[in-house]
Structure formats: structure tokens, C-alpha cells
Amino acid sequence: RFNGTRGPAAQAFLQQTGLYCLAHPDQFSDDRRKIIFMLTNLPGDATKWAQLLNQRCGAELI
């Protein structure tokens, strides 16, 4: 899970989730599915940001 911290923590989150997506290509056949997966792993303040993004782009994401 990613808490919104920049730098090494963000890089580690991107690497771990990216590897997970690569290991499960059947679950992440398009970018939409990858985005939704990433957004589900954002707790705290990052969740608030994700909620705003979903409100703006929700029709496109879901």
C-alpha cells in the first residue's frame, strides 16, 4: 500500500505493483484495470486524492 510519500517509498510502490501486474497479465489486460488496482492500494490522504480522481474520471474508469 502507498501512503503518498514521495521518493523511495513511491518508487518501491510502483515497482511492487508493476511487478504484480506483470505476474498476473490475465487480471491486467488493459490500463484501466491497472489504474483501478493501483487506486485500491492508496490509503489515507492518497485515498482522498483517488476519490477526487474517480469523481472526475469515474465514468471512464468504472
C-alpha positions as CSV (number, residue, x, y, z in Angstrom):
1,R,0.0,0.0,0.0
2,F,1.2,3.5,-0.8
3,N,0.7,6.3,1.7
4,G,1.5,9.3,-0.5
5,T,5.2,9.6,0.5
6,R,7.4,10.7,-2.4
7,G,10.8,9.4,-3.2
8,P,12.0,5.8,-2.4
9,A,8.6,4.8,-0.9
10,A,6.8,5.8,-4.1
11,Q,9.4,4.1,-6.3
12,A,9.0,0.9,-4.2
13,F,5.2,1.0,-4.5
14,L,5.4,1.5,-8.3
15,Q,7.9,-1.3,-8.7
16,Q,6.0,-3.8,-6.5
17,T,2.6,-3.1,-8.1
18,G,4.2,-3.1,-11.6
19,L,5.7,-6.5,-10.9
20,Y,2.4,-7.8,-9.6
21,C,0.7,-6.6,-12.8
22,L,3.3,-8.3,-14.9
23,A,3.0,-11.6,-12.9
24,H,-0.8,-11.6,-13.4
25,P,-1.4,-10.5,-17.1
26,D,-4.8,-12.2,-17.2
27,Q,-6.0,-9.8,-14.5
28,F,-4.5,-6.7,-16.0
29,S,-5.2,-6.9,-19.7
30,D,-5.6,-3.1,-20.1
31,D,-4.5,0.1,-18.5
32,R,-8.0,0.7,-17.0
33,R,-7.6,-2.5,-14.8
34,K,-4.1,-1.4,-13.8
35,I,-5.3,2.0,-12.7
36,I,-8.2,0.6,-10.7
37,F,-5.8,-1.8,-9.0
38,M,-3.4,1.0,-8.1
39,L,-6.2,3.2,-6.8
40,T,-7.4,0.4,-4.5
41,N,-3.9,0.4,-2.8
42,L,-4.0,4.0,-1.8
43,P,-4.7,4.6,2.0
44,G,-5.1,7.8,4.0
45,D,-4.6,11.1,2.2
46,A,-3.8,9.3,-1.0
47,T,-7.3,7.8,-0.9
48,K,-8.8,11.3,-0.8
49,W,-6.8,12.1,-4.0
50,A,-8.0,8.9,-5.6
51,Q,-11.6,9.7,-4.7
52,L,-11.4,13.1,-6.4
53,L,-9.8,11.4,-9.4
54,N,-12.6,8.8,-9.5
55,Q,-15.3,11.6,-9.4
56,R,-13.7,13.3,-12.3
57,C,-13.0,10.2,-14.4
58,G,-15.3,7.7,-12.8
59,A,-17.3,7.1,-15.8
60,E,-14.2,6.3,-17.8
61,L,-12.6,4.1,-15.0
62,I,-15.7,2.0,-14.0
